[in-house]
Amino acid sequence: MRLNPDQTITFSATDLSNFISCQHLSQLDKRRANGELKPPSFVDPYADTVRELGLEHEERFVQYLRDQGKNVIDLRDIEGENGLEKTLAAMKQGADVIVQAVFDNGKWRGYADVLLKCDKSSDFGDWSYEVGDSKLSQYTKAGTVLQLCVYSDLLTEVQGVKPKKMYVIKPGGEAQPEEFLYQNYDAYYRFIKGRLIAAIEGNHGPTTVGESNSTQTYPIPVAHCNVCRWWMHCDQRRRDDDHLSYVAGMQNAHVTELNDRGVNT
């Protein structure tokens, strides 16, 4: 999330995938954007390693496309607003592949790993683009598909036509990316998107970020905790509260049942 000068929020694709993993995480990110919380200083060497491997995987795919004779425009070293301009220029030019395409409509911002040219007509001419995302995992998670939907939605605004497919490029699968039909996920994407906006801005419509409702969520342990930069912050909160999750063998369902019966610690 990014706080704008007019006190509104610009969301990212990561914000959407984070929201379905942990709604408390979204509220912490909101408070960070507002300046209420400092960014966590927790450093995860494993995450850094995964990030480096991800960049190497992306580079292998880009090189594979070059080897296939594709006209590749690489925007990875372009910063700021120049990225938006360069992305639009490359699309108008009809490049076969655009690496690290930038989209920003004020409300949502995203960086698509690759845009792949296809034969479907658009505002640019007798071609348009579809989004591809390189992932190290052999299993595609819901958050990955939602991120692709964010990019595809922003792409639709730029080219004037919805892309038909979205792609996930896995290691060893450069020649056959996993395909997803955008229309099959569009409704679910808009539902989750609406829930995120309502949770951050409030059901009554856009607000300033300062109107925080972070007290409405609690750092219940979830699978995403294993990779979350806020992990230490939430762990300390639970320990200060003597939370039931620290009882041996206690599951979230047990915690909920006990809370409903007035047992909180």
Sequence and secondary structure as in RCSB ss.txt:
>XXXX:A:sequence
MRLNPDQTITFSATDLSNFISCQHLSQLDKRRANGELKPPSFVDPYADTVRELGLEHEERFVQYLRDQGKNVIDL
RDIEGENGLEKTLAAMKQGADVIVQAVFDNGKWRGYADVLLKCDKSSDFGDWSYEVGDSKLSQYTKAGTVLQLCV
YSDLLTEVQGVKPKKMYVIKPGGEAQPEEFLYQNYDAYYRFIKGRLIAAIEGNHGPTTVGESNSTQTYPIPVAHC
NVCRWWMHCDQRRRDDDHLSYVAGMQNAHVTELNDRGVNT
>XXXX:A:secstr
 EE TTS EEEEHHHHHHHHH HHHHHHHHHHHHTSS       HHHHHHHHHHHHHHHHHHHHHHHTT  EEE 
TT  THHHHHHHHHHHHHT SEEEEEEEE SSEEEEEEEEEEESS BTTBS EEEEEEE S SS  HHHHHHHHH
HHHHHHHHHSS  SEEEEE TT TTS EEEEHHHHHHHHHHHHHHHHHHHH TTS   TTS  GGG      GGG
GG TTHHHHHHHHHHTT GGGSTT  HHHHHHHHHTT   
